[in-house]
Amino acid sequence: MNSGIGRRLALPSAVLAVGALSLSACSDSGSDDVEGSATSGEISIIGYSGIWEEQYREAVIDPFLEEYPDISVDYNSNRSSAEMLSAIQSEGGNRTTDIAIMDVAISNGGNQQGIFSEVTEEDVPNLANVNEDLVNEDGYGPTVMLDAVSLLYSSDEFDSAPDSWEVLWDEDYRNQVNVVAPPSGIGINLTAITADMLGEDFTESIDQAVEKLQDLAPNVQSWAPNPDEYQSVMTGQTVLGVGQNARAQYYADDSDGAIGATVPDEGTVYQINTINLTEDAPNPEAAKTFMDYALSAEAQEAFAEAMFYAPSVDNAELPDEVSDRLVEMGDDAVIPLDQEWLAGVRDEWSDRWNREIVNN
């Protein structure tokens, strides 16, 4: 089985128009936290749960704590970016979260709502190393890692990777497909992919895509696979799914090749995660220190090797056996999707999924 991404992907400029776990390290000096200090105090980070959390902690947070022993990290996990933003919104004027790592379409919404703060190279020096196409043009949190939507498949069922998204609709796979419905970004991105397959301009209408996705329903075993879309394929509950390349690459290794990931001929869309400083963060200076570390070549390389997310900084260097399995900038097999625009239609698309596809 070839679990590699299989094609190099170019990043269009339109892409970036724009359970809690407590972790701490204690200093032998016994010094007290200093409010406003860049090297001490507690910072609260909200990010993804599950294997992402486990690998990010080991690759990035733990080494950060070793380097900054007077800073402690309270990590709060959520399954989706939409849940993260909702959690931050619920804090109201009593902000407790310092940093959020989430999908760019959701963070753009947070930027528009005044939830996140602008950052500069003076605040975060490693911002200078972020690829110019991955820097928010309005000065908000930059891309911290890059991925793409992939077709997931069971290597027991398929001798080779399917070459078209149309396989999801194949009647041979009735009740054997899993798709995570919106507000998850997986379902949102599948909407854009489906519209593009049909020649529909999704910036004008998704009527054709919705009709096509209605036809997918008989094949879908679950619109909310449990525990997730990857385990569903790995355990044989389903044989096809839609997910993210990075996690699928990790699970391909972890499962001895039980799951594969591929980008079909029709192309894909990017899944981009940004790192964001909240407005009125309780400990903004230490939070900026963490942001700077997260954008260092050291942290970017470590997480890429652990979890197969492509670095956002230009000074990261990776071995070929890792870089060959990452989403990279360098080809045009991508469907241009303006993430700032997407933030404005996300609720509408989610509502149509709920009314016309999932509960139809």
C-alpha positions, 0 to 999 in steps of 0.5 A: 500500500502506498500511503504517501500523499501521492502529489505535490500541491500548490498554495494559491494566494486566495487560501489566506486572504485574510477534557483538559490536560495540565502540563507544567514544569517547575523551576528549582529557583522557586521564583514566583510568577511575574505578571506580564513576564515573557518567561514565567506564569501560566498560559492556557492553550486550546487545541485539538484532542486525541492523537493530535494533542498527544503528539503536539505535547510530546513534540512541542509543549514538553520541549518548550517547558524544558526551555522555559521552566518558569512557564506552565501550560494548561492545555484544553482540548476539543475535537473541532475548531468550531467547539474551540471558538465556542468555548472561547466565546463563552468566556465573555469578558472573563478571558481565560484562554491565551492561545488557540490553535485551530482551522483558519476558516474558524480563526478568521471568524474569530478575527472578525469578531475581535476575539483574537489579537494582531501580532508582529515580528517584534512580538513573535520574531519567528513570524519572519520565517513563516512563508509569505503566503501563510501570513495573515495579511491583516496581522492576525495569527499566522499559519502554524501547520499545513495539511490537506483533505484526503480520501481515506480507504481500507487497504484490505478492500482496495489493492491500490488507492482510488483515483476519484472522489466518485468512489464514495458514491459507488453503490458497492459501498452502501453503508460503508462510508464515513463522513464527518458532517459540518460544522466540521471542516471535513464536511465543509471542504467536501462541499467545495470539492463536490461542487468543483467536481460538478463544475459548480461555482460554490461562491455562487451556489452549492445547490448541485453539490447539496443534491449530489451529497444527498445521493451519498447518504445511503452509503454513509454509515455515520455522519459522526464516526466514533471515535473518529473517521480514521479508527472507523476505517482501520477497524473495518467499520467502514472502508472509505472516509474523508479525512486529513492527510497528516493524521491518516499518515500517522495512522497508516504507520500505527496500524501497519498499513490498515488505512491509506490516504490519497488525493484523487484526480479531481484535487483537494483543498487545504486544511490550514491551522493557525496559532492565535493570541486571544484579545485580553489574554491573561498572560500575553507575554508568555503566550507570545513566547510560546507562539515564537517557539511553536514557529521555530524550525525546531518545533516545526520539524519535530511535529512534522516528523511526529504527525506529518503536518507540513511546516509553515516556516521556510527554514525547517528542514526534513528528511525525504522519508518525512517530506515525501508524505507531507502536503507541500507547495509545488503543484496545482492540484488544489481547489482555490478556497478563500478561507476568509470568504468561507468563514462568512458562509460556513454557518449557511453551509452547515445549516443546509447540511443539517436540513437537506443532507444529514436529516433529510 
